């Protein structure tokens, strides 16, 4: 749809009858293996591996994030996020951008959670629940690891606490027990760097 032509781009492409409505976005790559290349699928009781995704109804290219669109007659099809942007329909464009952004953020947080858990395992903290961590057991568990000496030799990242004699070990324990996701991920990146330097 443009200034000189009032026909919707999806209608011109023969995808349906305007007006079109954005129904939602689906990440077809969810559930894929660690490499993100294949996922287990089942059809008629037979399990097999397939590549995630589909093809855009507008341009035909392979896509992983499927933006579902519905026409005036209720017929549905899916397009990629780029083609949703080419539709000229501001409502579809804005909703598709927001939905694709939520999917991207969720993927990023999931990857970060995996890294946070890997650091907890490296520190020997994976068996402790949140309440145990908050009651100070973390420092005792961490003291039994090889990493403790390295963390205890480094100053606390906040100047005030460093002046009070607190160390990086104290900060790591407190952060992994009490901080939100962003704080835990910040601590994770620091610990990953220390572990990399040690190897």
Secondary structure, 3 states (H helix, E strand, C coil): CCCCCCCCHHHHCCCCCCCCEEEEEEECCCCECCCCCCEEEEECCEEEEECCCEECCCCCCEECEEEEEECCCCCEEEECHHHHHHCCCHHHHHHHHHHHHHHHHHHHHHHHHHHHHHHHHHCCCCCCCHHHHHCCHHHHHHHCCCHHHHHHCCECCCHHHHHCCCEHHHHHHHHHHHCCHHHHHHHHHHHHHHHHHHC
